[in-house]
């Protein structure tokens, strides 16, 4: 997935030193660079005293864009006055490195649960939790435990598979609509019920296990919940978009 963005000023807006370091970065095909690496590059190729000022000016003119403290994305000179295709996934790779996957709304759309196109990238990872906009690209980062990084596809970029997408949709339904809407969309699709049950057990959330139990009527899940004494009380879910008292799975939707 790529998104086109409007770039900053052209070369006429750059000083000689600014244009030179940008040319070096582009010649070396550097897309992401740390502050320390950039300072070293300026030191090596340019005879100037105020290296920090040069970096600040490049940042102000949006020739480098801050991803996080001490890490910049380079907007190449060749992108000036034309559309620039920016790889959203590449930013995530540099930003988080590993132990992440794309999920929730993005995956919900990918597997046909909804035709609505998400306006941001939903990223589950083990390090970072925040809403962040990089240029005009919006990201929602969810920090989760390492033992919940499972059910991931092995394509070029990691996505939650269909059944793991259902787990996340049930746990974070507020990003997709009411719980009732999400449940109806899931019921309308085909998926591996046995895998979904196994994922719910591994995910180890009483709420999610009960909801998956409602979807699948799994005897296996019923036994797990009994062993956890989770059927001795009702789990209440607010703003569900419907009112329901499910006696078998002990769920109260209000």
C-alpha positions, 0 to 999 in steps of 0.5 A: 500500500502506498499513498501519495503526498505533497512535498515541501519547497523545491531546490530554489528554497534550499541553500547551497549547503542544504541542497548538497547534503540532500543530494548526498542523501539521495545519491546514497539512497538513504530513506531513513537516518538517525540524527547521529548518522546525519551529523556524521555524514555532514561532518564527512562531506561538508566543511561547515561549523553549525551542523545542528543548524543545517539539520534544523533548517532541513527539518523546517523545510520538510526535507527531513521529517521526524519519525520519532526522537532522533530518527528522520525520514528523508524527502528526496529532492527528486520528489519536488514539484511532483507526487511522491509515492510513500510506502506506509509499511516501510515507515512502520518497519523503521519505526518498530522494527519487529514484533508487530502486525497490521490489523483491526480496521485494515484487516477487517477491510482486507478480508471483506468484513467491511467495504469501508476504507480505513483512514489510518493504519492500525498497528499492533506491537510490543513497544509503542502506544500512540496516535501519530501522523507522519506527513499526512499518513495517520497511524494508530499504535496498540501496545500488546503483550508479546504472547498476544502476537500470534495469528499473523500472515507471513506475506511481505508485511505482517497482517493478522489472519482472518480469525485473529482479525475477528478476535481483535474486532471483538476486543476493540470493536469501538474502532469499527462500530457497535459490537452488534454491528461487528458481530453481524458482519462476522456472522455474514462471513466464512471463517475457520471456527475451530481456529477461532476458538483456539485463538480465543483460548490463547488470547485469554480474555473472558470477554472475548471467549464468551463472545466467540462462544456466542458466535460458534457455540463451542463446547470446548470454550464452554468447558474452558469458561467453566474451569475458570468459573467465568460462567458464575457471573455475567460479563457486561459490555456497554454501548453494544448497540443492542440489549441482550441477556445471554444466559448460556454464555453469561453476557449482558449487552447494554 
